[in-house]
Structure formats: structure tokens, C-alpha cells
Amino acid sequence: MVNTNKSLAWSENQNKLFVEDRIKDASNQVRGIYGIFVKDKDKEEECVYVGRSVSIYGRIFSQGHMPNSRDEITKKRTSQRLLNAIDDENVEKIEIRILEEVEFKFDNYYKDMQRLASAENYYIDLYQNKSQCLEQVPDGKNTSEKDWESMKNQESIR
């Protein structure tokens, strides 16, 4: 099946934007932590954003970063460093990659939500201690208990 996501198509046409192939696979979506890295021509690579999601594909291409890069109205909702990097001639490369996959264990809803949040906080702390990712703070949970129960029931069927 052909993926017709306009944000994915837009990202594929950006010469300096590289998205890890596993993230681009809509049929096998990854739950976990991702990072957005910017490499200037005269500097080391810098992490500008760490995020978490039940679907990294969805977060990047459906309700997150890539639509924000195309849509002037929503630009204020993503990292200013990332937005500036897209048009900055000094930026050599922007890379989005998975930092850690955090699978559901379905042992306890609250523990499953905390595992994802803890992993995100670990990477935010890691990069902020290097004076990177300074434009962000982690947000609240992004999977409801009802949705978690539904996914748990589906998992037990497999």
C-alpha cells in the first residue's frame, strides 16, 4: 500500500532532512523516544529536541513536527532551533532518529505510561546536561487508560 501522507512526501524532498527508515514505516509504528539532531557546517551535531510517542511516525508526520515545518500557523509549537535549521544555509544536516524503543509490557497501565515518560526524561536530562535540548520540557501522558486497556486486550489475542 502506497503511503500518501503529505508531510512524509514533503520531508522526502528536503535535501538536508534525514528520517530513520523505521520511523517512516507507517505499517510498523514504533513506540518510544526519538531525537531531532542538527549538524551545522562548523559545529558538532546538536540534539535540539527529544520526544516520546506511542507512534513516532504519527508524532512526526501526522500531528507533529513535519506539519509544523510546513504550516506557518503552528510553527510556535515546535523547537525554534529546528524551524530555523530548515532554512539555515549553515545547517548541513537535520536527522530524526529513534533513541529508544519502549514497548508496552501490559503489566500495569501506570507503569507502562511511566516507563515511556522516564525514558524521555532520561534523554532530556542527558542532552540538557550537554547544554542541548534547552527549549523543551516533557509533557503529560499521551495514551489514555481506556486506549491502553484496548491495546492490552488486542495484545493478549496475538
DRENTORKOL-3810 file (N, C-alpha, C; in nm, 4 decimals):
REM DRENTORKOL-3810
@n.u->0.0831; n.v->-0.1174; n.w->0.0000; ca.u->0.0000; ca.v->0.0000; ca.w->0.0000; c.u->0.0885; c.v->0.1249; c.w->0.0000
@n.u->0.0568; n.v->0.2190; n.w->-0.0853; ca.u->0.1339; ca.v->0.3412; ca.w->-0.1000; c.u->0.0953; c.v->0.4392; c.w->0.0108
@n.u->0.1960; n.v->0.4978; n.w->0.0730; ca.u->0.1728; ca.v->0.5968; ca.w->0.1773; c.u->0.1521; c.v->0.7329; c.w->0.1114
@n.u->0.0359; n.v->0.7937; n.w->0.1332; ca.u->0.0028; ca.v->0.9222; ca.w->0.0716; c.u->0.0136; c.v->1.0385; c.w->0.1695
@n.u->0.0790; n.v->1.0190; n.w->0.2817; ca.u->0.0947; ca.v->1.1250; ca.w->0.3812; c.u->0.1748; c.v->1.2408; c.w->0.3207
@n.u->0.1135; n.v->1.3590; n.w->0.3170; ca.u->0.1765; ca.v->1.4757; ca.w->0.2541; c.u->0.2996; c.v->1.5238; c.w->0.3300
@n.u->0.2976; n.v->1.5104; n.w->0.4610; ca.u->0.4136; ca.v->1.5516; ca.w->0.5401; c.u->0.5329; c.v->1.4602; c.w->0.5143
@n.u->0.5069; n.v->1.3315; n.w->0.4995; ca.u->0.6146; ca.v->1.2382; ca.w->0.4656; c.u->0.6711; c.v->1.2733; c.w->0.3280
@n.u->0.5831; n.v->1.2983; n.w->0.2317; ca.u->0.6282; ca.v->1.3355; ca.w->0.0967; c.u->0.7099; c.v->1.4645; c.w->0.1002
@n.u->0.6637; n.v->1.5628; n.w->0.1778; ca.u->0.7366; ca.v->1.6887; ca.w->0.1919; c.u->0.8763; c.v->1.6629; c.w->0.2488
@n.u->0.8834; n.v->1.5795; n.w->0.3528; ca.u->1.0130; ca.v->1.5538; ca.w->0.4174; c.u->1.1097; c.v->1.4835; c.w->0.3222
@n.u->1.0574; n.v->1.3992; n.w->0.2346; ca.u->1.1420; ca.v->1.3270; ca.w->0.1393; c.u->1.2069; c.v->1.4211; c.w->0.0381
@n.u->1.1505; n.v->1.5391; n.w->0.0198; ca.u->1.2035; ca.v->1.6359; ca.w->-0.0770; c.u->1.2967; c.v->1.7390; c.w->-0.0145
@n.u->1.3277; n.v->1.7245; n.w->0.1129; ca.u->1.4178; ca.v->1.8164; ca.w->0.1811; c.u->1.5582; c.v->1.7566; c.w->0.1787
@n.u->1.6494; n.v->1.8234; n.w->0.1102; ca.u->1.7840; ca.v->1.7686; ca.w->0.0884; c.u->1.8622; c.v->1.7407; c.w->0.2152
@n.u->1.8433; n.v->1.8213; n.w->0.3168; ca.u->1.9251; ca.v->1.8039; ca.w->0.4366; c.u->1.8514; c.v->1.7353; c.w->0.5509
@n.u->1.7286; n.v->1.6913; n.w->0.5266; ca.u->1.6482; ca.v->1.6253; ca.w->0.6293; c.u->1.6524; c.v->1.4743; c.w->0.6096
@n.u->1.6943; n.v->1.4028; n.w->0.7137; ca.u->1.7044; ca.v->1.2579; ca.w->0.7097; c.u->1.6240; c.v->1.2001; c.w->0.8258
@n.u->1.5289; n.v->1.1135; n.w->0.7934; ca.u->1.4450; ca.v->1.0483; ca.w->0.8938; c.u->1.4746; c.v->0.8994; c.w->0.8883
@n.u->1.5046; n.v->0.8425; n.w->1.0037; ca.u->1.5338; ca.v->0.6996; ca.w->1.0115; c.u->1.4219; c.v->0.6197; c.w->0.9448
@n.u->1.4600; n.v->0.5205; n.w->0.8664; ca.u->1.3627; ca.v->0.4418; ca.w->0.7902; c.u->1.2553; c.v->0.3777; c.w->0.8785
@n.u->1.2927; n.v->0.3298; n.w->0.9966; ca.u->1.1933; ca.v->0.2669; ca.w->1.0850; c.u->1.0848; c.v->0.3656; c.w->1.1249
@n.u->1.1172; n.v->0.4931; n.w->1.1350; ca.u->1.0165; ca.v->0.5941; ca.w->1.1694; c.u->0.9187; c.v->0.6127; c.w->1.0541
@n.u->0.9672; n.v->0.6049; n.w->0.9325; ca.u->0.8839; ca.v->0.6293; ca.w->0.8143; c.u->0.7895; c.v->0.5136; c.w->0.7816
@n.u->0.8028; n.v->0.4019; n.w->0.8491; ca.u->0.7212; ca.v->0.2840; ca.w->0.8225; c.u->0.5879; c.v->0.2932; c.w->0.8967
@n.u->0.4845; n.v->0.3396; n.w->0.8281; ca.u->0.3520; ca.v->0.3571; ca.w->0.8891; c.u->0.2884; c.v->0.2241; c.w->0.9269
@n.u->0.3297; n.v->0.1160; n.w->0.8652; ca.u->0.2689; ca.v->-0.0145; ca.w->0.8937; c.u->0.3289; c.v->-0.0834; c.w->1.0159
@n.u->0.4392; n.v->-0.0316; n.w->1.0673; ca.u->0.5064; ca.v->-0.0918; ca.w->1.1827; c.u->0.5541; c.v->0.0198; c.w->1.2751
@n.u->0.4585; n.v->0.0878; n.w->1.3355; ca.u->0.4901; ca.v->0.2085; ca.w->1.4112; c.u->0.5600; c.v->0.1771; c.w->1.5429
@n.u->0.6573; n.v->0.2600; n.w->1.5749; ca.u->0.7420; ca.v->0.2406; ca.w->1.6928; c.u->0.6939; c.v->0.3301; c.w->1.8060
@n.u->0.6820; n.v->0.2716; n.w->1.9264; ca.u->0.6537; ca.v->0.3461; ca.w->2.0491; c.u->0.7869; c.v->0.3671; c.w->2.1181
@n.u->0.8151; n.v->0.4920; n.w->2.1508; ca.u->0.9404; ca.v->0.5146; ca.w->2.2195; c.u->0.9860; c.v->0.6582; c.w->2.2165
@n.u->1.1161; n.v->0.6748; n.w->2.2229; ca.u->1.1804; ca.v->0.8045; ca.w->2.2345; c.u->1.2564; c.v->0.8326; c.w->2.1051
@n.u->1.2418; n.v->0.9559; n.w->2.0554; ca.u->1.3133; ca.v->0.9951; ca.w->1.9343; c.u->1.3866; c.v->1.1258; c.w->1.9612
@n.u->1.4861; n.v->1.1497; n.w->1.8795; ca.u->1.5617; ca.v->1.2740; ca.w->1.8905; c.u->1.5703; c.v->1.3426; c.w->1.7564
@n.u->1.5733; n.v->1.4751; n.w->1.7597; ca.u->1.5958; ca.v->1.5547; ca.w->1.6392; c.u->1.7300; c.v->1.6227; c.w->1.6575
@n.u->1.8199; n.v->1.5980; n.w->1.5618; ca.u->1.9572; ca.v->1.6449; ca.w->1.5693; c.u->1.9868; c.v->1.7380; c.w->1.4522
@n.u->2.0642; n.v->1.8426; n.w->1.4805; ca.u->2.1028; ca.v->1.9390; ca.w->1.3781; c.u->2.2549; c.v->1.9431; c.w->1.3738
@n.u->2.3089; n.v->1.9402; n.w->1.2518; ca.u->2.4544; ca.v->1.9483; ca.w->1.2317; c.u->2.4845; c.v->2.0706; c.w->1.1472
@n.u->2.5472; n.v->2.1707; n.w->1.2096; ca.u->2.5950; ca.v->2.2878; ca.w->1.1364; c.u->2.7270; c.v->2.2529; c.w->1.0694
@n.u->2.7597; n.v->2.3258; n.w->0.9643; ca.u->2.8838; ca.v->2.3002; ca.w->0.8896; c.u->3.0077; c.v->2.3151; c.w->0.9767
@n.u->3.0045; n.v->2.4057; n.w->1.0723; ca.u->3.1237; ca.v->2.4346; ca.w->1.1520; c.u->3.1124; c.v->2.3905; c.w->1.2988
@n.u->3.0133; n.v->2.3061; n.w->1.3306; ca.u->2.9932; ca.v->2.2635; ca.w->1.4695; c.u->2.9632; c.v->2.1139; c.w->1.4768
@n.u->2.9689; n.v->2.0637; n.w->1.5989; ca.u->2.9300; ca.v->1.9255; ca.w->1.6247; c.u->2.7781; c.v->1.9120; c.w->1.6145
@n.u->2.7314; n.v->1.7908; n.w->1.5942; ca.u->2.5887; ca.v->1.7628; ca.w->1.5942; c.u->2.5281; c.v->1.8031; c.w->1.7287
@n.u->2.4060; n.v->1.8587; n.w->1.7250; ca.u->2.3376; ca.v->1.9044; ca.w->1.8461; c.u->2.1973; c.v->1.8463; c.w->1.8497
@n.u->2.1600; n.v->1.7929; n.w->1.9642; ca.u->2.0223; ca.v->1.7473; ca.w->1.9826; c.u->1.9375; c.v->1.8704; c.w->2.0162
@n.u->1.8362; n.v->1.8957; n.w->1.9338; ca.u->1.7514; ca.v->2.0129; ca.w->1.9570; c.u->1.6166; c.v->1.9744; c.w->2.0153
@n.u->1.5832; n.v->1.8452; n.w->2.0112; ca.u->1.4529; ca.v->1.8034; ca.w->2.0631; c.u->1.4543; c.v->1.6549; c.w->2.0940
@n.u->1.3983; n.v->1.6191; n.w->2.2080; ca.u->1.3732; ca.v->1.4802; ca.w->2.2448; c.u->1.2235; c.v->1.4683; c.w->2.2666
@n.u->1.1650; n.v->1.3665; n.w->2.2081; ca.u->1.0218; ca.v->1.3463; ca.w->2.2239; c.u->0.9885; c.v->1.2017; c.w->2.2496
@n.u->0.8636; n.v->1.1801; n.w->2.2901; ca.u->0.8151; ca.v->1.0440; ca.w->2.3123; c.u->0.6792; c.v->1.0314; c.w->2.2471
@n.u->0.6479; n.v->0.9119; n.w->2.2065; ca.u->0.5180; ca.v->0.8910; ca.w->2.1448; c.u->0.4842; c.v->0.7430; c.w->2.1387
@n.u->0.3552; n.v->0.7161; n.w->2.1403; ca.u->0.3064; ca.v->0.5810; ca.w->2.1180; c.u->0.3308; c.v->0.5435; c.w->1.9722
@n.u->0.3295; n.v->0.6441; n.w->1.8838; ca.u->0.3598; ca.v->0.6251; ca.w->1.7423; c.u->0.4533; c.v->0.7371; c.w->1.6989
@n.u->0.5816; n.v->0.7068; n.w->1.6889; ca.u->0.6765; ca.v->0.8095; ca.w->1.6468; c.u->0.6416; c.v->0.8559; c.w->1.5056
@n.u->0.6006; n.v->0.7657; n.w->1.4194; ca.u->0.5556; ca.v->0.8041; ca.w->1.2845; c.u->0.4442; c.v->0.9083; c.w->1.2940
@n.u->0.3420; n.v->0.8810; n.w->1.3736; ca.u->0.2302; ca.v->0.9740; ca.w->1.3879; c.u->0.2741; c.v->1.1077; c.w->1.4428
@n.u->0.3627; n.v->1.1049; n.w->1.5393; ca.u->0.4097; ca.v->1.2302; ca.w->1.6010; c.u->0.4886; c.v->1.3139; c.w->1.5011
@n.u->0.5672; n.v->1.2502; n.w->1.4195; ca.u->0.6491; ca.v->1.3232; ca.w->1.3238; c.u->0.5669; c.v->1.3694; c.w->1.2034
@n.u->0.4873; n.v->1.2794; n.w->1.1474; ca.u->0.4254; ca.v->1.3074; ca.w->1.0178; c.u->0.2761; c.v->1.3411; c.w->1.0214
@n.u->0.2069; n.v->1.3121; n.w->1.1286; ca.u->0.0627; ca.v->1.3381; ca.w->1.1296; c.u->0.0218; c.v->1.4544; c.w->1.2193
@n.u->0.0710; n.v->1.4562; n.w->1.3417; ca.u->0.0282; ca.v->1.5624; ca.w->1.4321; c.u->0.1454; c.v->1.6334; c.w->1.4994
@n.u->0.2548; n.v->1.6427; n.w->1.4280; ca.u->0.3697; ca.v->1.6982; ca.w->1.4960; c.u->0.4628; c.v->1.7803; c.w->1.4127
@n.u->0.5882; n.v->1.7404; n.w->1.4130; ca.u->0.6977; ca.v->1.8222; ca.w->1.3642; c.u->0.6928; c.v->1.8561; c.w->1.2161
@n.u->0.6680; n.v->1.7600; n.w->1.1313; ca.u->0.6691; ca.v->1.7901; ca.w->0.9879; c.u->0.5532; c.v->1.8810; c.w->0.9476
@n.u->0.4305; n.v->1.8565; n.w->0.9915; ca.u->0.3266; ca.v->1.9545; ca.w->0.9579; c.u->0.3612; c.v->2.0938; c.w->1.0110
@n.u->0.4240; n.v->2.0989; n.w->1.1272; ca.u->0.4631; ca.v->2.2284; ca.w->1.1824; c.u->0.5648; c.v->2.2985; c.w->1.0941
@n.u->0.6493; n.v->2.2233; n.w->1.0295; ca.u->0.7504; ca.v->2.2829; ca.w->0.9440; c.u->0.6892; c.v->2.3422; c.w->0.8182
@n.u->0.5747; n.v->2.2925; n.w->0.7767; ca.u->0.5080; ca.v->2.3406; ca.w->0.6564; c.u->0.4057; c.v->2.4493; c.w->0.6861
@n.u->0.3574; n.v->2.4566; n.w->0.8063; ca.u->0.2416; ca.v->2.5394; ca.w->0.8365; c.u->0.2810; c.v->2.6562; c.w->0.9275
@n.u->0.2789; n.v->2.7750; n.w->0.8727; ca.u->0.3192; ca.v->2.8938; ca.w->0.9478; c.u->0.2386; c.v->2.9117; c.w->1.0769
@n.u->0.1132; n.v->2.8731; n.w->1.0771; ca.u->0.0261; ca.v->2.8952; ca.w->1.1926; c.u->0.0719; c.v->2.8171; c.w->1.3140
@n.u->0.1236; n.v->2.6968; n.w->1.2930; ca.u->0.1589; ca.v->2.6117; ca.w->1.4064; c.u->0.3075; c.v->2.6113; c.w->1.4382
@n.u->0.3848; n.v->2.6981; n.w->1.3749; ca.u->0.5299; ca.v->2.6979; ca.w->1.3989; c.u->0.5657; c.v->2.7163; c.w->1.5459
@n.u->0.4850; n.v->2.7891; n.w->1.6202; ca.u->0.5189; ca.v->2.8153; ca.w->1.7601; c.u->0.5130; c.v->2.6902; c.w->1.8478
@n.u->0.4640; n.v->2.5773; n.w->1.7950; ca.u->0.4505; ca.v->2.4565; ca.w->1.8747; c.u->0.5686; c.v->2.3609; c.w->1.8637
@n.u->0.6723; n.v->2.3953; n.w->1.7932; ca.u->0.7881; ca.v->2.3073; ca.w->1.7830; c.u->0.9152; c.v->2.3861; c.w->1.8162
@n.u->1.0258; n.v->2.3183; n.w->1.8241; ca.u->1.1523; ca.v->2.3797; ca.w->1.8603; c.u->1.1911; c.v->2.4899; c.w->1.7618
@n.u->1.2215; n.v->2.6067; n.w->1.8131; ca.u->1.2639; ca.v->2.7173; ca.w->1.7269; c.u->1.3934; c.v->2.6836; c.w->1.6551
@n.u->1.4809; n.v->2.6115; n.w->1.7216; ca.u->1.6081; ca.v->2.5703; ca.w->1.6598; c.u->1.5819; c.v->2.4815; c.w->1.5386
@n.u->1.4849; n.v->2.3904; n.w->1.5489; ca.u->1.4501; ca.v->2.3048; ca.w->1.4360; c.u->1.3921; c.v->2.3882; c.w->1.3223
@n.u->1.3020; n.v->2.4775; n.w->1.3530; ca.u->1.2413; ca.v->2.5608; ca.w->1.2492; c.u->1.3459; c.v->2.6446; c.w->1.1771
@n.u->1.4370; n.v->2.7027; n.w->1.2522; ca.u->1.5427; ca.v->2.7836; ca.w->1.1921; c.u->1.6366; c.v->2.6979; c.w->1.1078
@n.u->1.6604; n.v->2.5740; n.w->1.1498; ca.u->1.7541; ca.v->2.4861; ca.w->1.0807; c.u->1.7075; c.v->2.4529; c.w->0.9397
@n.u->1.5780; n.v->2.4432; n.w->0.9194; ca.u->1.5254; ca.v->2.4067; ca.w->0.7879; c.u->1.5689; c.v->2.5064; c.w->0.6812
@n.u->1.5705; n.v->2.6353; n.w->0.7161; ca.u->1.6055; ca.v->2.7393; ca.w->0.6192; c.u->1.7482; c.v->2.7915; c.w->0.6327
@n.u->1.8201; n.v->2.7485; n.w->0.7348; ca.u->1.9541; ca.v->2.7992; ca.w->0.7624; c.u->2.0565; c.v->2.7374; c.w->0.6670
@n.u->2.1235; n.v->2.8200; n.w->0.5877; ca.u->2.2229; ca.v->2.7706; ca.w->0.4917; c.u->2.3446; c.v->2.7093; c.w->0.5603
@n.u->2.3697; n.v->2.7455; n.w->0.6862; ca.u->2.4828; ca.v->2.6914; ca.w->0.7602; c.u->2.4544; c.v->2.5498; c.w->0.8128
@n.u->2.3270; n.v->2.5100; n.w->0.8122; ca.u->2.2924; ca.v->2.3759; ca.w->0.8594; c.u->2.3147; c.v->2.2760; c.w->0.7470
@n.u->2.3956; n.v->2.1776; n.w->0.7782; ca.u->2.4332; ca.v->2.0742; ca.w->0.6828; c.u->2.3347; c.v->1.9573; c.w->0.6825
@n.u->2.2818; n.v->1.9247; n.w->0.8027; ca.u->2.2003; ca.v->1.8046; ca.w->0.8152; c.u->2.1049; c.v->1.8164; c.w->0.9334
@n.u->1.9821; n.v->1.7686; n.w->0.9141; ca.u->1.8835; ca.v->1.7531; ca.w->1.0209; c.u->1.8471; c.v->1.6053; c.w->1.0205
@n.u->1.8603; n.v->1.5414; n.w->1.1338; ca.u->1.8336; ca.v->1.3976; ca.w->1.1399; c.u->1.7357; c.v->1.3674; c.w->1.2523
@n.u->1.6368; n.v->1.2843; n.w->1.2206; ca.u->1.5400; ca.v->1.2384; ca.w->1.3205; c.u->1.5603; c.v->1.0886; c.w->1.3340
@n.u->1.5883; n.v->1.0455; n.w->1.4565; ca.u->1.6149; ca.v->0.9034; ca.w->1.4769; c.u->1.5580; c.v->0.8549; c.w->1.6098
@n.u->1.5372; n.v->0.7254; n.w->1.6148; ca.u->1.4872; ca.v->0.6611; ca.w->1.7365; c.u->1.6023; c.v->0.6519; c.w->1.8356
@n.u->1.5778; n.v->0.6972; n.w->1.9568; ca.u->1.6781; ca.v->0.6858; ca.w->2.0625; c.u->1.6566; c.v->0.5580; c.w->2.1435
@n.u->1.5289; n.v->0.5227; n.w->2.1645; ca.u->1.4986; ca.v->0.4015; ca.w->2.2407; c.u->1.3557; c.v->0.3584; c.w->2.2109
@n.u->1.3389; n.v->0.2318; n.w->2.1798; ca.u->1.2055; ca.v->0.1763; ca.w->2.1652; c.u->1.1583; c.v->0.1360; c.w->2.3052
@n.u->1.0363; n.v->0.1746; n.w->2.3406; ca.u->0.9807; ca.v->0.1439; ca.w->2.4721; c.u->0.8482; c.v->0.0716; c.w->2.4486
@n.u->0.8538; n.v->-0.0592; n.w->2.4473; ca.u->0.7348; ca.v->-0.1380; ca.w->2.4171; c.u->0.6420; c.v->-0.1442; c.w->2.5381
@n.u->0.5139; n.v->-0.1605; n.w->2.5097; ca.u->0.4176; ca.v->-0.1871; ca.w->2.6164; c.u->0.4483; c.v->-0.3231; c.w->2.6771
@n.u->0.4406; n.v->-0.3332; n.w->2.8088; ca.u->0.4536; ca.v->-0.4624; ca.w->2.8761; c.u->0.3173; c.v->-0.5148; c.w->2.9194
@n.u->0.2205; n.v->-0.4254; n.w->2.9284; ca.u->0.0827; ca.v->-0.4592; ca.w->2.9648; c.u->0.0733; c.v->-0.5293; c.w->3.0991
@n.u->0.1607; n.v->-0.4918; n.w->3.1919; ca.u->0.1527; ca.v->-0.5452; ca.w->3.3268; c.u->0.0707; c.v->-0.4535; c.w->3.4169
@n.u->0.0814; n.v->-0.3222; n.w->3.3916; ca.u->0.0090; ca.v->-0.2230; ca.w->3.4702; c.u->0.0075; c.v->-0.0939; c.w->3.3892
@n.u->-0.1105; n.v->-0.0353; n.w->3.3733; ca.u->-0.1244; ca.v->0.0855; ca.w->3.2917; c.u->-0.0281; c.v->0.1950; c.w->3.3365
@n.u->-0.0259; n.v->0.2237; n.w->3.4653; ca.u->0.0544; ca.v->0.3348; ca.w->3.5163; c.u->0.2041; c.v->0.3086; c.w->3.4991
@n.u->0.2453; n.v->0.1840; n.w->3.5171; ca.u->0.3852; ca.v->0.1503; ca.w->3.4957; c.u->0.4228; c.v->0.1641; c.w->3.3482
@n.u->0.3319; n.v->0.1243; n.w->3.2576; ca.u->0.3595; ca.v->0.1388; ca.w->3.1146; c.u->0.3732; c.v->0.2855; c.w->3.0751
@n.u->0.2897; n.v->0.3712; n.w->3.1290; ca.u->0.2988; ca.v->0.5141; ca.w->3.0979; c.u->0.4266; c.v->0.5730; c.w->3.1573
@n.u->0.4612; n.v->0.5311; n.w->3.2789; ca.u->0.5799; ca.v->0.5832; ca.w->3.3453; c.u->0.7085; c.v->0.5401; c.w->3.2760
@n.u->0.7115; n.v->0.4187; n.w->3.2218; ca.u->0.8311; ca.v->0.3729; ca.w->3.1504; c.u->0.8632; c.v->0.4659; c.w->3.0333
@n.u->0.7604; n.v->0.5048; n.w->2.9587; ca.u->0.7807; ca.v->0.5946; ca.w->2.8452; c.u->0.8252; c.v->0.7330; c.w->2.8937
@n.u->0.7574; n.v->0.7842; n.w->2.9954; ca.u->0.7922; ca.v->0.9166; ca.w->3.0491; c.u->0.9335; c.v->0.9160; c.w->3.1084
@n.u->0.9697; n.v->0.8100; n.w->3.1791; ca.u->1.1036; ca.v->0.8019; ca.w->3.2392; c.u->1.2118; c.v->0.7971; c.w->3.1323
@n.u->1.1864; n.v->0.7213; n.w->3.0262; ca.u->1.2845; ca.v->0.7140; ca.w->2.9174; c.u->1.3018; c.v->0.8513; c.w->2.8536
@n.u->1.1917; n.v->0.9223; n.w->2.8315; ca.u->1.2022; ca.v->1.0568; ca.w->2.7742; c.u->1.2817; c.v->1.1483; c.w->2.8671
@n.u->1.2499; n.v->1.1449; n.w->2.9952; ca.u->1.3220; ca.v->1.2297; ca.w->3.0908; c.u->1.4708; c.v->1.1961; c.w->3.0951
@n.u->1.5043; n.v->1.0680; n.w->3.0833; ca.u->1.6449; ca.v->1.0280; ca.w->3.0806; c.u->1.7189; c.v->1.0998; c.w->2.9677
@n.u->1.6612; n.v->1.0969; n.w->2.8463; ca.u->1.7287; ca.v->1.1577; ca.w->2.7320; c.u->1.7266; c.v->1.3102; c.w->2.7376
@n.u->1.6198; n.v->1.3676; n.w->2.7888; ca.u->1.6187; ca.v->1.5135; ca.w->2.8063; c.u->1.7290; c.v->1.5530; c.w->2.9037
@n.u->1.7388; n.v->1.4819; n.w->3.0155; ca.u->1.8453; ca.v->1.5100; ca.w->3.1129; c.u->1.9835; c.v->1.4926; c.w->3.0495
@n.u->2.0016; n.v->1.3840; n.w->2.9745; ca.u->2.1301; ca.v->1.3560; ca.w->2.9097; c.u->2.1721; c.v->1.4725; c.w->2.8211
@n.u->2.0819; n.v->1.5182; n.w->2.7350; ca.u->2.1185; ca.v->1.6242; ca.w->2.6415; c.u->2.1192; c.v->1.7623; c.w->2.7065
@n.u->2.0321; n.v->1.7861; n.w->2.8029; ca.u->2.0369; ca.v->1.9160; ca.w->2.8702; c.u->2.1639; c.v->1.9305; c.w->2.9527
@n.u->2.2180; n.v->1.8204; n.w->3.0034; ca.u->2.3466; ca.v->1.8259; ca.w->3.0740; c.u->2.4614; c.v->1.8601; c.w->2.9798
@n.u->2.4374; n.v->1.8460; n.w->2.8495; ca.u->2.5349; ca.v->1.8853; ca.w->2.7465; c.u->2.4979; c.v->2.0218; c.w->2.6871
@n.u->2.4058; n.v->2.0928; n.w->2.7536; ca.u->2.3551; ca.v->2.2234; ca.w->2.7081; c.u->2.2867; c.v->2.2139; c.w->2.5715
@n.u->2.2150; n.v->2.1047; n.w->2.5499; ca.u->2.1346; ca.v->2.0849; ca.w->2.4293; c.u->1.9892; c.v->2.0643; c.w->2.4730
@n.u->1.8974; n.v->2.0671; n.w->2.3794; ca.u->1.7541; ca.v->2.0477; ca.w->2.4096; c.u->1.7037; c.v->2.1441; c.w->2.5163
@n.u->1.7481; n.v->2.2650; n.w->2.5107; ca.u->1.7144; ca.v->2.3602; ca.w->2.6160; c.u->1.5815; c.v->2.4316; c.w->2.5927
@n.u->1.5118; n.v->2.4026; n.w->2.4824; ca.u->1.3842; ca.v->2.4683; ca.w->2.4528; c.u->1.2646; c.v->2.3831; c.w->2.4911
@n.u->1.2820; n.v->2.2806; n.w->2.5683; ca.u->1.1694; ca.v->2.1906; ca.w->2.5917; c.u->1.1611; c.v->2.1399; c.w->2.7345
@n.u->1.0416; n.v->2.0958; n.w->2.7672; ca.u->1.0135; ca.v->2.0225; ca.w->2.8904; c.u->0.9215; c.v->1.9068; c.w->2.8518
@n.u->0.9226; n.v->1.7974; n.w->2.9270; ca.u->0.8333; ca.v->1.6861; ca.w->2.8928; c.u->0.6883; c.v->1.7245; c.w->2.9225
@n.u->0.5970; n.v->1.6614; n.w->2.8464; ca.u->0.4558; ca.v->1.6896; ca.w->2.8692; c.u->0.3884; c.v->1.5712; c.w->2.9359
@n.u->0.2582; n.v->1.5780; n.w->2.9508; ca.u->0.1811; ca.v->1.4737; ca.w->3.0184; c.u->0.1677; c.v->1.3467; c.w->2.9369
@n.u->0.0916; n.v->1.2526; n.w->2.9915; ca.u->0.0738; ca.v->1.1229; ca.w->2.9246; c.u->0.0013; c.v->1.1407; c.w->2.7921
@n.u->0.0263; n.v->1.0500; n.w->2.6991; ca.u->-0.0375; ca.v->1.0615; ca.w->2.5683; c.u->-0.1140; c.v->0.9365; c.w->2.5276
@n.u->-0.1355; n.v->0.8464; n.w->2.6190; ca.u->-0.2213; ca.v->0.7312; ca.w->2.5948; c.u->-0.3198; c.v->0.7221; c.w->2.7109
@n.u->-0.4485; n.v->0.7230; n.w->2.6805; ca.u->-0.5488; ca.v->0.7136; ca.w->2.7864; c.u->-0.5524; c.v->0.5715; c.w->2.8423
@n.u->-0.6031; n.v->0.5591; n.w->2.9625; ca.u->-0.6145; ca.v->0.4271; ca.w->3.0234; c.u->-0.7085; c.v->0.3390; c.w->2.9411
@n.u->-0.8142; n.v->0.3968; n.w->2.8889; ca.u->-0.9092; ca.v->0.3217; ca.w->2.8060; c.u->-0.8395; c.v->0.2668; c.w->2.6809
@n.u->-0.7612; n.v->0.3505; n.w->2.6126; ca.u->-0.6874; ca.v->0.3050; ca.w->2.4947; c.u->-0.5851; c.v->0.1980; c.w->2.5321
@n.u->-0.5190; n.v->0.2150; n.w->2.6464; ca.u->-0.4208; ca.v->0.1177; ca.w->2.6928; c.u->-0.4868; c.v->-0.0177; c.w->2.7163
@n.u->-0.6041; n.v->-0.0180; n.w->2.7821; ca.u->-0.6775; ca.v->-0.1422; ca.w->2.8066; c.u->-0.7145; c.v->-0.2098; c.w->2.6750
@n.u->-0.7580; n.v->-0.1314; n.w->2.5774; ca.u->-0.7943; ca.v->-0.1857; ca.w->2.4469; c.u->-0.6733; c.v->-0.2500; c.w->2.3795
@n.u->-0.5580; n.v->-0.1803; n.w->2.3822; ca.u->-0.4363; ca.v->-0.2355; ca.w->2.3221; c.u->-0.3916; c.v->-0.3610; c.w->2.3968
@n.u->-0.4081; n.v->-0.3606; n.w->2.5289; ca.u->-0.3712; ca.v->-0.4769; ca.w->2.6101; c.u->-0.4550; c.v->-0.5976; c.w->2.5689
@n.u->-0.5835; n.v->-0.5757; n.w->2.5513; ca.u->-0.6721; ca.v->-0.6858; ca.w->2.5108; c.u->-0.6352; c.v->-0.7374; c.w->2.3721
@n.u->-0.6000; n.v->-0.6484; n.w->2.2812; ca.u->-0.5583; ca.v->-0.6892; ca.w->2.1475; c.u->-0.4287; c.v->-0.7694; c.w->2.1541
@n.u->-0.3384; n.v->-0.7293; n.w->2.2426; ca.u->-0.2100; ca.v->-0.7969; ca.w->2.2565; c.u->-0.2308; c.v->-0.9392; c.w->2.3078
@n.u->-0.3258; n.v->-0.9601; n.w->2.3979; ca.u->-0.3482; ca.v->-1.0929; ca.w->2.4540; c.u->-0.4091; c.v->-1.1877; c.w->2.3507
@n.u->-0.4689; n.v->-1.1351; n.w->2.2458; ca.u->-0.5264; ca.v->-1.2163; ca.w->2.1395; c.u->-0.4177; c.v->-1.2747; c.w->2.0508
@n.u->-0.3072; n.v->-1.2033; n.w->2.0360; ca.u->-0.1972; ca.v->-1.2477; ca.w->1.9480; c.u->-0.1329; c.v->-1.3742; c.w->1.9937
END
